[in-house]
Amino acid sequence: MIHLVIGLISFAAIFAGALIGLFARRRLPGHHLSSETQSAITVSVAVLGTLSALVLGLMITAANSSFSARSDEVRELSLQTIRMDRNLWRYGTDAAEAREALRIWAVAKLQQLFPDKGKPPVSPETTIIMLENVQDAVVALTPQNERQRYLRTLCLTLSSTMIQARWALEQRTGHSIPVPFLVLLIFWLTIVFASFGLFAPANPTVIVALFLCSVAVSGGIYLIEELDKPLSGFIHISPDSMRKAVVEITH
C-alpha cells in the first residue's frame, strides 16, 4: 500500500509542477519568457534531467539487487530443505520425527512468505521456532554407526545454513532505496515538468501530454518501489521453488 501512496504522491507533485508552469506562463511579464530566458532555463533543467536519470539508475540498481538477493535466498532455502529431508530419510526411521518437523516448518514457511488469499499469514517468529525445533530434533538423534554419524553432522550443518538463510531473508525487510534519494528525485522531476509547462502553450493537447508523461514517470517510481519489496505487492518473488520443495518432502 505504501508503494501506491508513493506513486500517487510522485504523480501529484510532478503534474502539479507542470500545471504551476502553465499558470506562471500566463502571469509572468513577456520579457521573463524571452528566448534568452528560455535558453538559460533549458540548460539548467538539462542538468537536473541528467541528475534525475543518474538517481533513477541508482534506484533501479538498488531495487534489482534487493530483488535478486531475496530470490536467491528463497531458492537457497528451498534447496537446503530438500537436501535435509533427503539426508534424514537416508538416516533411517529414527529420523522420522525430525522429518515430520521439517515438513511442518516447510508448509508454515511457504504460508508465511506467500500467504494464500483469505488465510492469515504465519508470523516469522513462529517459523523460526519451528526451524529451531527441527535442529533440536536432529541434535537429539543418536547415531549407531559411522554412516548415521556422518548424516547427522551433515543435517546439522544444513539446518544451520537454513537458519542463516532465514535470518538473511528477514533482515532484508527494509528499503534498499534511501528516502532522501526518492524525495530529491521527485523534487527534481517537479522542477523539470514545471519548466515544460512554463514554455508550452496552455492548450488541451499539451495538458494531456504532460498528464500522461507524469503518469508514466510516477508509474516508473512506483514499480521501482514494488521491485524493492518483492515479497508483497504487484511485483513479487516466484513461490515455485518453495512450493516444489514442499511437494518434494511431503511425498
Summary of the structure (lengths in Angstrom):
residues: 251
radius of gyration: 27.1
end to end distance: 37.8
largest distance: 94.5
contacts: 760
relative contact order: 0.20
helix: 82%
strand: 0%
